[in-house]
Amino acid sequence: MRFVQCLAATLVLLVAPWPATAAGDGRVDVTISHTGTDGLGKRLAASLATELGASRRLKLVKESHERIGLYLATMHHEGTTIYSATWTFGGIADDGYLTSKVGACDADAIRACVRRLLAETDKHAGVLAAVKATQGGAR
């Protein structure tokens, strides 16, 4: 199933004329949307936004017509925050699905969870940049 999801995302990316570096400075625009009221979830989302803002490949933006969207939903459960993260690409109204993950973070593991979420986001930015390079060379 994972292979099919990756293949479908790759096929969509190959036919979509979507510039991977919408930020204009070589970085890929990323929006983060967090849903959840638990304290650890809010901390996870804030830490993720802070770390993403310091990235060399990614640029945190409030909105963009060409970007990776990271949708994070969290809820408190027995001293941890349970999260669901979904990555999309495209414009605001026409997002394409990339992948999603579910995980749990306790207070001591927030940094490790942020690193995993950033690594996944960075992986998608790399794929999009490669597709953009391929599209540019084919024209």
N, C-alpha and C positions, 0 to 999 in steps of 0.2 A: 504494500500500500504506500509506503514511504517513497519507493521508487516512482510510483505513478504520480504522486504529488509533485516530486521534484521534476519529473519529466514534463508534466503539465505546466508547471511554473516556467520551466525553461522554454517550452514552446511558445507560451504567451509572450515571454520576454523577447524572443527572437523576432516576433512579428510586430511587436509594439514599438512605435517610434518614440520612445521615452528616453530623454536624456538622463543618464545616471548622475550627472554632476550638476544638478539644478542650482546648487548654492552659488555658482559663479566663481568660487575660489577653489574648485577641484574637489570639494567635499560634497557628500550626499546629504540632502535635506532629510531630516527625520522628525516626525511629530510623535509625541507621547501623549496618550490619553489614559488616565487612571480612574477607575471606578472602584470605590471601596471606602469604608469609614474607619477601618482598624488602624491603630497607631503604627504598627510595624509595616503595614502595607503602604501607608503614607510615607514612612521613612524609606522604604524600598524604592518607591516612585521618585522621591526627591533625590535620593542618592544616585539613582539611574540617570536622572536629568543632569545632575552636577557632573557626573563622570562623562556622559555623552557630550556635554558642552566643552570638555577638555580634549575631545578626540581629534586626531589629525585627519581622519577619513570622513567623519560624520559631523553634521551641523544640526544642532537642536533648533527647531523653528516652531512657531505657534501654528502656522499654516503654510501650505505651499501647494501649488498645483501639480508638482512633480516631486514625489518624495516616498520614503518608506514610512509607513504608519506602524507604530507599536501600541497596541491596545492591551492594557494591563488591568486585570480585575483581581481584587484581593478580598480576603475575608479572614477574620480571626478564628482560630481553632486551637484550643488547649495550649496557649503560649506561643503559637507560631502564626505566621500569615501564610495562607494557602493562596497561590497565585495561578492565574491563567494568563498567558501572554500569546498574543496573535500578531503576526507580522503581515503587512499588506504592502502593495506598491501601487503607484499611480497617482491619480488626482483625487480630490475630495469626494466627488460623486461616483467615481468609477474604480474603486479599489479592486485590485486583483489579489487573491489569497496567495501567500507564500508558505507559511507554516504556523504551527502553534505548539506550545508546550505548557505543561502543568507542573508545578513544583511547590515546595514548602520551604520557608525560611524561618529560623528562630532568630532572636535578637543578635546572637553571636555570629550568624552566618549571612547577614545582610550583604557584606562586601563580596562574599563568594557568589551569592545569587546575582548581584549586580554584574560581576565579571562574566558570568555565564550568559546573562541576557545581552550584555554588550557584545560578547563574542558572536552570538547568533545574529545580532543586528549587523555587525561588521562583515560577517560571512555573506549576508545578502547584499550589502553594499559592494563587496568585491565582485559578486556575480553580475550585478547591474553595471558596474564599471567595465567589466570584460565584454558584456553585451554591447555597451555603448561604443567601445573601441572597435568591435567587430562591425557594427553598423556604420561607423565613420569610415572604416577602411573599405567597405563594400560600395560606397557611393562615388 
